[in-house]
Amino acid sequence: MASAEQTPAEYVTHHLQHLTYAGDKQFISLTAWHLDTLFFATILGLVFLTIFRIAAVKATSGVPGKLQNFVESIIEFVDNSVKDGFHGPRGFIAPLALTIFVWVFLWNCMDLLPVDLVPMIWAQVYGAMGHDPHHAYIRVVPSADMSATFALSLSVFILIFVYSFKGKGAGGFAKEFLTHPFGAKMLPANVLLNTVEYLARPLSLALRLFGNLYAGELIFILIALLPWWAQVIPGMGWMIFHILVVTLQAFIFMTLTIVYLSMAYEHH
Amino acid sequence: MQASIPSIVGQMIVFFIFVLFTMKYVWPPITKALEERRVRIAEGLAAAERGAASLKEASAKSDEALKAARVQAQEILAAANKQATQMIEQAKATATAEGEKIVEHANGEVARQVAHAKEELRKQVADLAVLGAARILKREVNASAHADILQDLAGRI
């Protein structure tokens, strides 16, 4: 909710400021640390690992408990997705896909928290620490921060090369990069097209997730600007729609990762 | 809106640590449990199938035994019936023979009695004849002297 001394524009801007350590205000910053993103992403990752580790320790081949059922259903779902898309050793790529799916899902779920809940608490804490609460910036949705989504997509980008070299060898990769898809005579066109294609992958992967969640967060912020009696219907509608987006974007990120690594690993 | 390179690098490191943890400590135990359960379920299903097959076999065997027992019972019943009939026939035959024998015996007795009575009567007739003749002749006929005549008379009666 916008407080009395804030204009709507200030309210929105305030909500889109990261909690940073040092750093500049450049669009691509070489010095700023997004402490909020790093904090929430790590905490959510630890939540994921803790729950799944507990299930793994307790895992029996007998009658599974509720937690084990839940974890097993997710693992089987991910394993089947990997099986369908990737025909090679799954020892690394399946846990990778699981981590991406659950982690991104948890990131996205942060968007379902009330937009003002954590910022309000943080303003209190920040004020209590002797700072000006008006400058208490915090953003709770890691996937609405390009730093987080690009971290994932660049990791996948690196893995694309790793899997290319593993599947085809350096020579095979170079050959495909230079001669595919138009043949050796059209080498410059091939290089151009492949470069664009390779660069488009991490960009689209990161920006798709970021765009969806950033837009979702922004809509929630705008709904929060409405008078309280007008918030219920649009807030509920957007929330229900967003539950779909949250799951879908996590699934898309995982599936595209599998597809890219499969394309990298296999010969064409 | 800002993309921060240090955050990206830090996040990537965290991500790889998470993936490695998942790969080492999360994925293998759960997939192992899943695989083991799959094997156990397969074994259980196979055992159930074997049980069903042996049940079928046992029920077939018991059916067969029941059928055999029924046939045997039928045979025993038939033999008993036959024996009973035979015994009745035999008893009937014995009874008939016995009856015939009794009748025959009775007939013989009757015949003998009749003969005896006839003999008696003849003797009495002879005596009466002799008495009559003696009365007629007014003289005593010597019974012993005329015995042969009397005998002859008696025989004619």
Chai-1 contact restraints between the chains, C-beta under 6 A:
chainA,res_idxA,chainB,res_idxB,connection_type,confidence,min_distance_angstrom,max_distance_angstrom,comment,restraint_id
A,I28,B,A3,contact,1.0,0.0,6.0,A-B,restraint_1
A,S29,B,Q2,contact,1.0,0.0,6.0,A-B,restraint_2
A,S29,B,S4,contact,1.0,0.0,6.0,A-B,restraint_3
A,L30,B,I5,contact,1.0,0.0,6.0,A-B,restraint_4
A,A32,B,S4,contact,1.0,0.0,6.0,A-B,restraint_5
A,W33,B,P6,contact,1.0,0.0,6.0,A-B,restraint_6
A,W33,B,S7,contact,1.0,0.0,6.0,A-B,restraint_7
A,H34,B,S4,contact,1.0,0.0,6.0,A-B,restraint_8
A,H34,B,S7,contact,1.0,0.0,6.0,A-B,restraint_9
A,T37,B,S7,contact,1.0,0.0,6.0,A-B,restraint_10
A,L38,B,G10,contact,1.0,0.0,6.0,A-B,restraint_11
A,T42,B,V14,contact,1.0,0.0,6.0,A-B,restraint_12
A,G45,B,F18,contact,1.0,0.0,6.0,A-B,restraint_13
A,L49,B,F21,contact,1.0,0.0,6.0,A-B,restraint_14
A,F52,B,V26,contact,1.0,0.0,6.0,A-B,restraint_15
A,R53,B,Y25,contact,1.0,0.0,6.0,A-B,restraint_16
A,R53,B,V26,contact,1.0,0.0,6.0,A-B,restraint_17
A,A56,B,V26,contact,1.0,0.0,6.0,A-B,restraint_18
A,A56,B,P29,contact,1.0,0.0,6.0,A-B,restraint_19
A,A56,B,I30,contact,1.0,0.0,6.0,A-B,restraint_20
A,A59,B,P29,contact,1.0,0.0,6.0,A-B,restraint_21
A,A59,B,I30,contact,1.0,0.0,6.0,A-B,restraint_22
A,A59,B,A33,contact,1.0,0.0,6.0,A-B,restraint_23
A,S61,B,A33,contact,1.0,0.0,6.0,A-B,restraint_24
A,S61,B,E36,contact,1.0,0.0,6.0,A-B,restraint_25
A,S61,B,R37,contact,1.0,0.0,6.0,A-B,restraint_26
A,S61,B,R40,contact,1.0,0.0,6.0,A-B,restraint_27
A,I75,B,I30,contact,1.0,0.0,6.0,A-B,restraint_28
A,P95,B,T22,contact,1.0,0.0,6.0,A-B,restraint_29
A,P95,B,M23,contact,1.0,0.0,6.0,A-B,restraint_30
A,P95,B,W27,contact,1.0,0.0,6.0,A-B,restraint_31
A,L96,B,V19,contact,1.0,0.0,6.0,A-B,restraint_32
A,L98,B,T22,contact,1.0,0.0,6.0,A-B,restraint_33
A,T99,B,F18,contact,1.0,0.0,6.0,A-B,restraint_34
A,T99,B,V19,contact,1.0,0.0,6.0,A-B,restraint_35
A,T99,B,T22,contact,1.0,0.0,6.0,A-B,restraint_36
A,M146,B,A3,contact,1.0,0.0,6.0,A-B,restraint_37
A,S147,B,A3,contact,1.0,0.0,6.0,A-B,restraint_38
A,S147,B,S4,contact,1.0,0.0,6.0,A-B,restraint_39
A,S147,B,S7,contact,1.0,0.0,6.0,A-B,restraint_40
A,S147,B,I8,contact,1.0,0.0,6.0,A-B,restraint_41
A,A148,B,Q11,contact,1.0,0.0,6.0,A-B,restraint_42
A,F150,B,I8,contact,1.0,0.0,6.0,A-B,restraint_43
A,A151,B,I8,contact,1.0,0.0,6.0,A-B,restraint_44
A,A151,B,Q11,contact,1.0,0.0,6.0,A-B,restraint_45
A,A151,B,M12,contact,1.0,0.0,6.0,A-B,restraint_46
A,S155,B,M12,contact,1.0,0.0,6.0,A-B,restraint_47
A,S155,B,F15,contact,1.0,0.0,6.0,A-B,restraint_48
